Amino acid sequence: MPRLSYICAYQAKLYCQQILSMTTILASTNNFLQTLKEWDIALFVKINTEWTSSFADTLLPILRDQRTWYPLYLLLLIFLVWKLRWKAIPFILLAGLTAVFTDQISSNFLKEFVGRIRPCHEESLVGIMIQRVGYCPKSGSFTSSHAVNHFGLAAFLIFTMKPYFKNWRYLFFLWAAAICYSQIYVGVHYPGDVLGGAAIGILIGGIMAYAYRYFFNFGAPLRVKK
């Protein structure tokens, strides 16, 4: 019996040590996340209130408006039909599915799951931040759907259009980044919302690009001039 009691006491001690270790890890993780949140807010305030100009006040709200880019989408559509011929059909289909997946994952899952309040609704930022658009969306802040959608499309184009755009294709990332920066500047998203959205968008866009190249492109682009 004494030996059994010793074994039970020893096991109980190990169990308590494991719980203490897990508690310490969780506390450290919470502290780390809190620090990241504070940095995120501080960077938002810098971008939104200090790194500003009258030119940016005019330009950036225009950049984030999807209607601004309709001519670009039309030119891309014409280019795709001209270059890819019948392959333009699956290309457009998968590009469209990329947009659907990115938007659904961000708007209908992550925003609801995370439930982060947008900076333009954050009470602690009242009187500090500047809202440069006429409304503040009621949906959650993380992730930025603009970031997920545009980086998803940019990644899809970059990974599939190398034979046609060469290194110029990386400008699509610059395009997406400009739109996402505008979201922070006008006051509807934190930098972390944009960075998280960009990472998820690139992942989804990369997967869809791989599907296109694997099933339809076969590594042999059409009408490429040397």
TADA-V199816 format. One record per backbone hydrogen bond with DSSP energy under -0.5 kcal/mol. NH is the residue of the N-H (numbers start at 1). CO is the residue of the C=O. E is the energy in kcal/mol with one decimal. If there is no record, write none. Layout:
BEGIN
NH,CO,E
NH,CO,E
END
This chain:
BEGIN
5,1,-2.7
6,2,-2.1
7,3,-2.4
8,4,-2.5
9,5,-2.4
10,6,-2.5
11,7,-2.5
12,8,-2.3
13,9,-2.0
14,10,-2.2
15,11,-2.5
16,12,-2.3
17,13,-2.3
18,14,-2.3
19,15,-2.2
20,16,-2.6
21,17,-2.5
22,18,-2.6
23,19,-2.5
24,20,-2.2
25,21,-2.3
26,22,-2.6
27,23,-2.3
28,24,-2.4
29,25,-2.5
30,26,-2.6
31,27,-2.3
32,28,-2.4
33,29,-2.7
34,30,-2.4
35,31,-2.2
36,32,-2.4
37,33,-2.3
38,34,-2.2
39,35,-2.4
40,36,-2.6
41,37,-2.4
42,38,-2.4
43,39,-2.6
44,40,-2.1
45,41,-2.4
46,42,-1.9
47,43,-2.6
48,44,-3.0
49,45,-2.3
50,45,-0.6
50,46,-1.9
51,46,-3.0
52,50,-2.0
57,53,-2.2
58,54,-1.2
59,55,-2.8
60,56,-2.0
62,58,-0.6
62,59,-0.7
63,59,-1.9
64,60,-1.7
65,62,-1.0
66,64,-0.6
68,65,-1.7
69,66,-1.2
70,67,-1.0
73,69,-2.2
74,70,-2.2
75,71,-2.3
76,72,-2.4
77,73,-2.1
78,74,-2.3
79,75,-2.5
80,76,-2.6
81,77,-2.2
82,78,-2.1
83,79,-2.7
84,80,-2.9
85,80,-0.5
85,81,-1.1
87,84,-2.2
88,85,-1.7
89,86,-1.3
90,86,-0.6
91,87,-1.7
92,88,-2.9
93,89,-2.2
94,90,-2.8
95,91,-2.6
96,92,-2.4
97,93,-2.3
98,94,-2.1
99,95,-1.8
100,96,-2.2
101,97,-3.0
102,98,-2.5
103,99,-2.0
104,100,-2.6
105,101,-2.6
106,102,-2.0
107,103,-3.0
108,103,-0.5
108,104,-1.6
109,105,-0.5
110,105,-2.8
111,106,-2.3
113,109,-3.1
114,110,-3.0
115,110,-0.5
115,111,-1.7
121,118,-1.8
122,118,-0.7
122,119,-0.6
123,121,-0.5
125,122,-1.4
126,123,-1.3
128,125,-2.3
129,125,-2.1
132,130,-0.7
132,186,-2.5
141,116,-2.7
143,141,-0.5
144,193,-1.6
145,143,-0.6
148,144,-2.4
149,145,-2.8
150,146,-2.3
151,147,-2.3
152,148,-1.7
153,149,-2.2
154,150,-2.6
155,151,-2.5
156,152,-2.1
157,153,-2.4
158,154,-2.7
159,155,-2.5
160,156,-0.9
161,157,-2.5
164,161,-1.3
165,161,-2.7
166,162,-1.9
168,165,-1.9
169,166,-1.2
170,167,-1.5
171,168,-1.9
172,169,-1.8
173,170,-1.0
174,170,-1.1
175,171,-2.5
176,172,-2.2
177,173,-2.7
178,174,-2.3
179,175,-1.7
180,176,-2.3
181,177,-2.8
182,178,-1.6
183,179,-1.1
184,180,-1.2
185,181,-2.6
186,182,-2.5
187,184,-0.9
188,183,-1.8
189,183,-1.1
191,40,-0.5
193,190,-0.5
194,190,-1.4
195,191,-2.6
196,192,-2.4
197,193,-1.8
198,194,-2.7
199,195,-2.1
200,196,-2.0
201,197,-2.6
202,198,-2.6
203,199,-1.8
204,200,-2.4
205,201,-3.0
206,202,-2.4
207,203,-2.0
208,204,-2.3
209,205,-2.1
210,206,-2.2
211,207,-2.0
212,208,-2.1
213,209,-2.7
214,210,-2.5
215,211,-2.3
216,212,-2.6
217,212,-1.4
218,213,-1.8
220,217,-2.2
225,223,-0.6
END
